[in-house]
Amino acid sequence: MSKVVVIGATGHIGTYLVPRLVMAGHAVTAISRGVAKPYQQSPVWRHVKTVVLDRKAEEARGQFGSAIAALEADVVVDLICFTQTSNTQLVEALQGRLSQFIHIGTIWTHGTASEVPTPESATKYPFGEYGVAKAAIEADLLARAHRDGLPVTIVHPGHIVGPGWAPLNPAGHFNPAVFTSIARGDTLALPNFGLETVHHVHADDVAQMIIRAMDNRSAAIGESFHAVSPAALTLRGYAEAMFRWFGHQPQLSFAGFDDWARSQDPDEARASWEHIMRSPNCSIDKARRLLGYAPRYTSLEAVQEAVTWLIGNGQVQPPG
């Protein structure tokens, strides 16, 4: 049994990770701001120690890293680190005081891909504030691993999906109205030829990856791994599958991105551009080989579970 601290414990990944850790026999301390509850309830949360910490406020005082170090964990899982400054304060406080540090990154550290499926070892060309910042954190952590012996493992999820929130849809943004339109059999407009890709992962499969990294510590230390479904989807293939899932033949139209964007909400069009410019399609061969990672969900299965939840909660409204 290990003492495990999970930072950001009540979010997408933590909802599934914390119960998995408890059921595996670990003593878990959940760190959160105390505002949100897990997306899925589980009785095992009664066995979790909860510590309320406002990360942003504590970091401003220079005390977040020391507060986490004071918990004397064997393993720290950081689900919500987004800047190099935040990362530095935490890992410098933890250096030499734990057996494993697991950082959650993102497949957006790759930027655009030069080969697909993209391996973890591919040269990275990130762009955009989020991707660049997360790539810098990864580079720093791996440098600390090789230089200072920091026992770090980095997990890079794809587009995280699960019941309780809207998944990335076939138009490349997060408005659940797209699924309502598909459910009615309306024509769905897609940018270009709909051949750009998106790569989902169920939040529980990300949690599985973290558990496997802990169970295979010697293979995981100093490494990064993609946590995605077995295969990416093209926007077109994703849309067609969802039309058929709702009992319709696909009804699609296509336009060049600029023309397509003019008919869309500007914020949604920008979100679509962010996703299709990257068109992630990531390999999980390394995670399978070194950790035994075996995703439970395909991309479509994960999305369909999430859309079922949206229907049950009135956010997607099929006819009748």
N, C-alpha and C positions, 0 to 999 in steps of 0.2 A: 504494500500500500504506500502511495506517495501523497504528500501534501501538495495540492494543486491550487494555485490562484488563477482565476479567470477574470481578466479585465474586460469589461463590456459584456457581462455574463447574461444579460436579459435580452440581447438583440437576436438577430437572425440565426447566427451560428450558435451562440450560447444557449438558446432555447433547446437545442438538441445535444450540445456538447456536455452541459452540466449533468443532465440525467445519465448520459452514457458513462461519465466519469464516476458518478456515485455508484451505479450498478456494477462497475468494474472494481469497486472496493476502495476507491481513493477518497481521501478527506478533502473536500472541496470548499474553498472560500470564493464567494462570488462578489466581484467588485462592480458597482454600478452607482449611478447618481441617485438611485432610489425613486426614479420617476416612472420608468416603464416596467411592465410585467412581461414575463416570457410569452411568446406567441401561442405556445401550447402548454397547458397545465399538466403537471405530473406530480404524484404524491411524493416522489423522491426529493423534491425541493425542500421538504421538511427536514432533510438531513444535511442541508447545505448551510454553512455559515455565511451570513450576508454582511458585507462591510460597505457602507455608503461613503463614497468619495467622489467629489467633483474634480475630475482630472484637470480640466482647464484651470480651475481656481488654484488647485494644489500645485500645479506646475508653475503658475505665476509666482507663487511663494517659494518655489524651488524645493518643495517638500514631497512631491508625488513619488519620485523614485525611492526616497528613504521610507515613505509610508508603506510601499509595497515590500521593500527589503525587510522591514520590521516584522512582516508576517512569517518570515523564515520558511518559505515554501521550498519544496524540492523542484517543482516545475511551475513556471509562470507562462501563461498563454495570453498574449496581448492581441485582442481582436480589434482594437480601435486606435491604432497609432497611425497618424497621417503626416507628420512632419519630422524632419531630421532632429530638430531641437527636442521634441517630445521623446523621440527614440533615445537620444543621447542621455537625457536625464535619467531615464529608466535603466538602461543597460549599464551605465557607469555605477549606479547604486547596487545593481545585482551582480556585477562582475565578481567571480570567485565565491558566490554564496548560494549557488543552486546547481542542480544536475542537468537541467535542460530549460532553454528559453525558446518558446514557439511564437513566432511572429506571423501574423496574417497579412499577406501582401495582396497582389492582384495580378491577373494576367495582362492588365494594361501596362505593366512595366515593359512589355515587348514593343509597344507602339505598333507600327506596321510590320507584317511578317514577310520574310524573304523565302521561307520554306514552310510547307504545311503537310501534316500536322507539325506545329512548331515545338521543338524540344526545349527543355530548360536551358540548355547550353548555347542556344542561338544568341548571336550578338544582338544587343537590344538598342532600339532607337525610339525611346519613349517621347511622347509629346503631350502637351497639356499639363496644367498644374498638378493634377492628381497623379497621373502616370509618372511624371518626372520626379515628383517627391517620393513616391513609393519605390521607384527604381534607385534613388539615392539612398534610401533607408536600407534596401537590400544590399547594395554594394558596401555600405558601411558595416552592416552586420556580418557579412561574409569576410570582410577584411579583419574584423575583430576576431572572428572564429579562427582564421589562419594565423593571425599575428599574436593574439592574446589568449587563445584557447576558449573563447566564449562558446558555450555549448548550445549554439543556436540552430534551429530548424525553421525554414521559411516555407509557408504554404500559400500558394497563389490560387485563390478561387476564381472561377468564371462568374457569370451573372447568377447571383444567388437566388434560388427559388424556394418557396415553401408556402404552406397555408398561413394566411394572416397578412399578406401583402401582395401587391400587384406584380406579376412577373414582367420582364422585358417582353414586349409583344412582337408580332410579325412585322410591324412597321418600324421597329427599332427604337421605340420609346415605351413609356410606362402607363399611358392612359388606358384603363380597363375598358373604355368605350369601344376600343377596337375589337375586343372579344364579343361585345354586344352586337356590333355590326356584323361580324362573322356569323354569330348565332342566328341572326335574322336572314342570312343569305344575301346581304347587300354586297355590292362590288367593293373590293378593297383595293385602293391605289397603293402601289409600292414604288419606291425609287429605283431608277435604272432598270435592270432586268430582274431584280430580286435575287441576284446570285451572291451578294455579300453574305457573310456568315455571322452568326452569334453562337456563343458557347455557354450554355446554362450549366448549373450544378445545383442539386438539391442541398439545402443547408445541412441535412443529416449526413450526406456524403462528405461534406467538408469536416463535420464532426468526426466521422469515421477516419478520415485521413489523419486528424490530430491524434486520435487514439493510437492509430497504427505507428505514427511517428514516435510516440512515447514507448510503445511496445517493442519497437525496433530502433532503440536509441542509437546504437553504435553505427547503424547504417544511415541514420537521419541527421546526425550532428554535422554541421558545416555544409548542409545541402539545402537546395530549394526544390519544391515539387509543385506541379500543377494539380489542382483539385477541380476537375471538371467532369462532365458526363463522358461516356465512351465516344461520342461523336458530336461535332458541331452541326448546326442546321443552317441551310440557306434561308433567307427571308421567304423566298417563294415556297420552298419545301415545307417550312414551318406553317405558312399560311394555308397551304393546300391541306396539310394534315389536320389543322384545326377546323377548316370548313367541313371536312369529312367526319370529324369527331362530333360535330353538331348536326350531322345528317344531311349536308348539302354538297353539291358539286362545287368545286372552287370557282369563284367569280373574282377575277383579278384584272387590274389594268396597270399599265406601266408608263412612266415618264422619266426623262432625264432628271437628275437630282434637283437642279435649280427650278425647273418647271414644276416638279412635284412639290417642292418646298413652298412655292407660292400659294398652293392650295391648302397648306397645313397651318396649324397653330405654330407661331414662330419658335416658341420654347420647345415644342415637341419635335419640330424639324431640326433644331440644333442638337437635341438629344440623339436623334436618329443619325445625324452626321457623325457625332462622337463615336457611335457604335459601329457604323458601317465603314468608316475610315480605317478603323482598326481591324475589322472583320476577323476576330480571333478564331483560331482553329488549333487547339493545343494538344500536344501528345501527353498521354498518361503512362507511356511505356516505362519510364524511370520509376514512377510511383508503384506500378504493378511489380516491377522486378525487385526493387529494394525494400518495399514496405508491404507488398501483398495487397495494395489498394484495389478494391473491386467495387465500383459504383453500383449501388442498388437501383438507381433510377437512370433511365435515358433522359435526354433533354425533354422529349415530349411527355413522358410519364410525369416528370417533375412539374412541368407547366400545367398539365391537365389536372393534377391534384390541386394546384394552386387556384386554377380557374374554377374548379368545383367548389372550393371554399368561397371564392368571390360570388358565385351564383347563390350559394346558401346565405350569404350576407348582403345580398341585394346590390352588389357593385357591378355585376354583369347580369343582364336581364334578357334571357331567351324568350321568344314568343310563347305566350301561354303559360 
